[in-house]
């Protein structure tokens, strides 16, 4: 029994890989032509990348944007704006991932170093925290995937039960698809393909910020547990004849030095995550505020026409964009709270009876930990739950003005 328990622990240590929290995202980025998959030639990768991004990333939103010039009513305008704004911002976030792919590689290297340190320490509570952060990150991806699958399925059902011919989403193609069976089916097949590709892109774009924040928070929590144990328990001088206090203090000093090195790696990880999430979070805030307003106005017009399927689709859009901002702000708030707990951990370690070098290094570290770790959208707006409330208040104010204009 004891032997099998040891084997299980060793297997868990081997399997610890916090970068697996974004394994789904990397797979999507490889399929979408942002990152070259291992084993694929450069030529094959470029051909697939160009085809997918020209046919979908560029052409799909272009058809939506062109259709805005052919709207005949405010109802159609708000419906088209909802889809167009969402798709345009999603493509901007997708391009941002391409621009920060080098930083994504750096994060992978830092996580490997932090994982190696966790395996060396071999504390079950720390390992449990890290494994949980991976599960939470993967769950966020699956949550967004479920939302996009539901929305895509609902669009298909809406087209199938419609009394008259209509597309999955309002778009302009320059052909009379109402009178041509071939054109109608080709366009719908293209839209379905584009919708699936865009849904995969959006799922990765919207879920990778909380995934990276979950990983960062998990490593902060593991370091907090590690720091709190520094100097505890202090050995009893009477329990062993060979007890040497100077040797014990040197050992504790080395523990602190290793924890400071871990903290420096976490600060590097935080700086890179801040760099890759700044634009993405800002785009998400702007998109959510704009889409919430347009969806709300569209819903009011749809209620008047008693179009149940369109009403449900509008509600799905509204809930989805609101949930996207909430999840990002929630994980950003968790990280801020955890950074404050890490500061408390440095105060809580057994520092009083340690050597002067220990206290000097601890004071220097405390000076840095006084500043809580935050992720700022656009470099200015903190990604916290307070920001989520402010965004919703701003959206409601703008919606009130639009409602009066109606």
C-alpha positions, 0 to 999 in steps of 0.5 A: 500500500505504501509503495503504491502511494509513493508511485502515485505521488511520483506520477503526479510530479511527472505530470505537473505541467501548469502550461497544460492549462492553455493546451486547448488554446495552443491547439486552436492557435495551431489550427488557425495558423497562428503557431506552427504545429510540431511536425508540420513543414513551414510551407504547409503551415503557411498555406493553411494559415493564409487560406484560413485567415483570408477566407475567414479572418479577413473576408467573413467580417468584411461581408458583415461590414458591407451589409451595414450599408444596405440596412433598411430599418433600425432593427436591422441596423442594431442586429448587424451592429451587434454581430459586426462589432463582436466579430471585428473586435474578436479579429483584433484580439486574434491579431493581438495573439499573433503579435505577442506569440513570442511572449507566449513562448517566454511564458512557457519557459518561465512556467517550466522553471516554476514547475521544476521548483514545485517538484523539487519542494515536493509539498503536497498542498502546493502541488494540489493548488497548482493542479487546481489552477490548471483545472480551473483554466481548462474549465474556463475554456470549456465554459466559453466553448459551450456558449459558442456551441449553443449560439452557433446551434441556435443560429442553425436552428433559426435558419432551419425553421424560418418561413423564408430564406435567410442566412445564418447572419446578415451579410452581403455577398453581391449575389441574389441568393434569394432566387438561386438555390446554388448561391443560397447553399454555397453562402450558407455552407461558407457562413457555417464554416466561417462561423465555426472557425470564428467561434473557435478563435473567439473561444480561445481569445476570450478564455486565454486571459482568465487561463493565464491569470489562473496559472499566475494566481496558482503559482502565487498561492504556492509561493505563499504557502512556501514562504509561510513555512520558512523558519517553521518548525524551529528545531528544539536545541535540547532534542539533538546533541549536534544542533548548530544554530548558525547552521540552522539559520544558514539553512533558513536563509537559503530557503528565503533566497530560493523563495525570492528567486521564485518571486522574481520569476513570478514578477517576470511572469506577471510582467509578460502577462500584463503585456499580452493582456493589456490590449485584449482586455481593453478591447473586451471592455470596449466591445462589451459596452458597445455590444450590450447597448446595441443588443439591448436596443435590438431586443427592444425592437425585436420584442415589438415584432414578436420574433422569439428565435431572434429574441433568444439569440439577442439574449445569448449575445448579451449574456455572453459579452457580459460573462466575458468581462465578468470572468476576466475581472473575477480572475484579475481580482483573485490575482490581486487578492492573492498578491496581498496574501503573498505580502502577508506571508513574508511578514508571517515567516519566522524572521525574528531570530534569523541572521542579519542577511536574512532580515535585510533581504526580507526588507528589500522583498517587502518593499516590492510586495507593498505594491499589489499585482494588478493587470491593467487594460490599456495600461490604465484600467485595472482588471478587477470586479470594481471595473466590471461594475463601472463598465456595466454602469457606463453601459446602462447610462449609454443605453438610457440615452439611446432609449430616450432617442428611440 
